[in-house]
Amino acid sequence: MRSAKKFCRQGSPPALTRVNGLRILKTGTNRMLLRQLLLTSAIGAIAAPAAAQPASTFQVNLPQQPLDRTLFGIAAATGLQIVFTDPAITRQRAGAIAGRLSAQQMLEQALAGSGYSFTIAGGKTIRIYKAAPVSTRISAAQPAARSSLPLAQDVPADEQQTEEMAEIVVTGSRIEGSKLRGTLPVTTLDADRIASTGALTVGELTATIPQMSGQAFNNENQGPNTARGDVSSANLRGLGSGNTLTLLNGRRMVANPTTQQEGSVPVQVVNLNTIPVSAISRVEVLRDGAGAIYGSDATAGVINYLTDPRFVGLDITARYGFSEGTDLDEKSITARLGVRSTDGSTRLTVSADAYFRSGMPAIDRSYAATDNLSNLVDSRYASFFDNRSSLSPWTSGRVTTAVTGLGASFTTFYVQPCTMSGSRGAIPSASGVCLSGGSSTIPAALRYDEGAERTLTPSTQRYSLLTNFSHDFGGVELFSETMLYHATSTAYRGGSTNLTTAPLIVGANNPYNPFGSGAGRLVGYTGPAQAITIVGLRVDDVGPRRIHVESDVGRILAGFRGNLGSWKWETAGLYSWAQTVDSESNRVSNTALQAALLSSNPATAYNPFTGGNLTSPSSLDPSRNAASVVDPMRITVRRNSRTSLYLADARLTNASLFELRGNGVGIALGAEFRREDYHDQRDPRVNGTINYTAPTGVVTSDVLGTSPTFDTIGARNAVSAYAELAVPLVTEADNIPLVQNLELQLAGRFEHFSDIDANVFKPKVSAGWQVTNWLKLRGTYSQGFRAPNLEIVNASAIRRVQENLTDYYQCARAQGVTTIAAINKSACGTSRYNVEDVRSGTRNLKPENVESISGGVVFTPLRRLTVTADYWRIRQTNIVGIFEAVDHLNLDAVLRLEQASSNGALKRNGAGEPVSVVNTFLNLGSRKVEGVDVGMAYTTPDSGIGSFTLTADLAYLLTFYQSPSEQSARLLAAGLPASAGGSLVELDDNPRSRASGSISWRKDGWGASLFGLYVGPVKDTSALNYPVSDWFIANASISYDFRSGSLNGLGVRLGVNNIADRNPPLADETFGYYAGLYNNRGRFLYGQLSLKLR
């Protein structure tokens, strides 16, 4: 042993020999010292007792030196055989290692910061492998991954069978053992980076990636036609959530059952929150189009969540945190267990998470507590930030016969506090409430503020389980994966309001009708008893709406893999399903409400003229009708949505199909069949099973405030085949100046979709040129596509109510002007309407096409410093879209005011107020998006003060240009915004720049991290391009891991997110900020305990 140590200090550098395809350490005296190393390994294996304990330690004293020499020293000291396949390991250095240490501790210290990890093989062989892409890693050190691997002394000495090292997954390539890591622009989030963010859910973690834009699917969605509940999505490059392909261990995940609008187009996404956090070992983000590799939806890129099926041990983590100054707190407990059989042929890994979050009411945040934020902005934006609803407890209506005897005659009216000017007469049935005649548009003072009734962040309970199982039969391995997820979410919002498309009539005999024949008749009214048509009504009597969402997901995967000569093959089948039951209680039946409005019996008649809060007219209505009146109207509305995914695939890979000038050419071939099913079942009162028939004869939804929406049922089969080549054109052995390595990736994929009868073929070419040890150039050209989702294709009529839309035509009439340019747009706050948007699907749609290019540089001026810079550009054509309701309103205003025409798709009522829009999904224009990504990673050498890892990542948007349609061009020419045209950079949820960075420190068992996230400024197009400021938050944590004694394996972490307690910047949104870009937690403090047993 002494001679081995002496060799490590003074001998010549170890060389490499190849044994059974592996490089094994040997010395400059070649065979003699190779035999010495193998002999040392053999002696160690024979000498080790069969029941060797994990605590076995060895005395070592190894200096700072090249990594391969240190590994030789560890082998000599422990009797282990250490093998590796990457010759670049000889260029790495390791710090000094001294003391009495276990083999695991020595290997962890030797590999720290190198980008390599290790795994057991055959009980006495350690295999060294690359743990993360050198050129794009966020953090080079991955201690969590290494500490999870079994040690040689944990395995009986008589174990003879050698395990195969786990293949390295390269997102962006199907070739196992691919060397394309530095060629592809992949961002990797390792264990250290994940911990430094302070994120507790996968959705929160994904939001910290700078290349992600606004997460449209989030917990704050509460509209009846949105994806409510415990849901989160990925949105690379701002192209929309449906343009990012989400994978779990390289295979697709089932779509979330409920869709929602993005640009008025229904979008289906994968719910990121279904993945257990404890199961994730790393996240890889391919910042490039990958349709040729993965198929549909990978237009903006791919995000791949990877688990560690070879984990052995037990990890348990408990965490508690709270949002300072709010009711919100979070509790979680996670566990991961990995076991294997004695011979290593059978493995089982189980990860389980439980997560509990209390809700945050909107009143906990000043920017969300009210719908009227006009006092916080400049006067020109004030009217846009007053989002109080014109549908309030102060009911408005109209009659057929003009009312006389109460001042000037009128046919339209509303009720108001008698203390307000313009009161015509007191309502007999409501003390302090009077009638104002001459208009059905209530003044701003009476508009309703729902803010105090809303839940900002729902309360949530989530349980998830993921297992990985494998068994090696000897040449053929069975593998499987299962996942189960269940979550409930609860939120509240204000009462229901009416739609003008569902007319409600107050009968002439209703005892509370101020123009009727009963006791509620106004004093001084001498006209005939007549019915009243409701214009605006809010029903708060049944209580606030309660939104309760239950979500379930299941996933079962099973397959086999093995070798056929130099080929590796794999085939698997997957079935996954998701179901969401969205229940909204305290809703109102139109039929029951109408019956109560027509009733002449005071015990059953509904009084809509009680008014609201007399002292605070915009606040919650304290007046109530009797329970005997409102209870029969109360209903619960349910939406039951389900999706499923059936997938079968077969793959063949060969890392060296043939040799090109002495270098192996890799190949991957594969075929895939998948079936996707979608069933969105609406409540019987919404889907036409139970209808409301108004006294006017209109037949519509029986839910107050909800448009009729039919069930949508769709399915499609997709059959695909792909091929990929990895071609090493030049290697270092060729001795070509300035070309150490030149590699090429060629790929193509064919896909056929049954429902839209489309055949698609897309190619991809990537190249990597290693110029010197410190410089690499890379580039990619690819084509991709996205098939229209099943709701877009199969929906017969999707009805959505777009709220608070400004009608510049009505505004111009009110201001007495006749051109768009003459309108004082900042004074159009009273010309806002709720408009029903009716859209139809079609099978005539074509897939959206994408052409992507990227080019970049990987710069490594120091061994531990890597800097990357990549330019990228995406051109997207045949974009599935629709002319949005607000665009239809604006176009109609342009045509009416300036061209003596009108927009036929927009329907107005007799008073000229907008009612509905008829739309059809189409393949519209194109868009061009381009930008730059810059990344940096640096790990300091170990020193007396420990080691530091620094990372920085910037995504900068150069262009986001949507080619306007003919109609959009008209709007832009008139000086009006167009949601479907023009430059979208820094508009709404498309900031020009996003950046993140982290600093991590480790010293013995101590650790600390600082993480920062920056989001650039944007302009809010719904409020005259209101400038939304930029946002920066910093998160910090400190940790300690006990490594000896009775507390060995215990870890403690304390952290604070958003140290400066920065509020999200103000915007004209439901809760006063862009919920997809920022979070509302403010300063969030947490503590965490963990236990790791190996």
Buried (B, 14 or more C-beta within 10 A) or exposed (E): BEEBBEBBEEBEEBBBEEEEEBBBBBBEBEEEBBEBBBEBBEEBBEEBEEEBEEEBBBEBEBBEBBBBBBBBBBBBBBBBBBBBBBEEBBEBBBBEBEEEBBBBBBBBBBBBBBBBBBBBBBBBBBBBBBBBBBBBBBBBBBBBBBBBBBBBBBBBBEBEEBBEBBBBBBBBBBBBBBBBBBBBBBBBBBBBBBBBBBBBBBBBBBBBBBBBBBBBBBBBBBBBBBBBBBBBBBBBBBBBBBBBBBBBBBBBBBBBBBBBBBBBBBBBBBBBBBBBBBBBBBBBBBBBBBBBBBBBBBBBBBBBBBBBBBBBBBBBBBBBBBBEEBBBBBBBBBBBBBEBEEBBBBBBBBBBBBBBBBBBBBBBBEBBBBBBBBEBBEEBBBBBBBBBBBBBBBBBBBBEEEBEEBBEEBBBBBBBBBEBEBBBBBBBBBEEBBBBBBBBBBBBEBBBBBBBBBBBBBBBBBBBBBBBBBBBEEEEBBBBBBBBBBBBBBBBBBBBBBBBBBBBBBBBBBBBBBBBBBEBBBEEBEBEBBBBBBBBBBBBBBBBBBBBBBBBBBBBBBBEBBEEEEBBBBBBEBBBBBBBBBBBBBBBBBBBBBBBBBBBEBEBBBBBBBBBBBEEBBBBBBBBBBEEBBEBBBBEBBBBBBBBBBBBBBBBBBBBBEEBEEBBBBBBBBBBBBBBBBBBBBBEBBBBEBBBEBBEEEEBBBBBBBBBBBBBEBBBEBBBBBBBBBBBBBBEEBEEEEBBBBBBBBBBBBBBBEBBEBEBBBEBBBBBBBBEEBBBBBBBBBBBBBBBBBBBBBBEBBBBBBBBBBBBBBBBBBBEBEEBEEBEBBBBBBBBBBBBBBBBBBEEBBBBBBBBBBBBBBBBEEBBBBBBBBBBBBBBBBBBBBBBBBBBBBBBBBBBBBEEEBBEBBBBEEEEBBBBBBBEBBBBBBBBBBBBBBBBBBBBBBEEEBBBBBBBBBBBBBBBBBBBBEBBBBBEEBEBBBBBBBEBBBBBBBBBBBBBBBBBBBBEBEBBBBBBBBBBBBBBBBBBBBBBEBBEBBBBBBBBBBEEEEEBBBBBBEBBBBBEBBBBBBBBBBBBBBBBBBBBBBBBBBEBBBBBEB
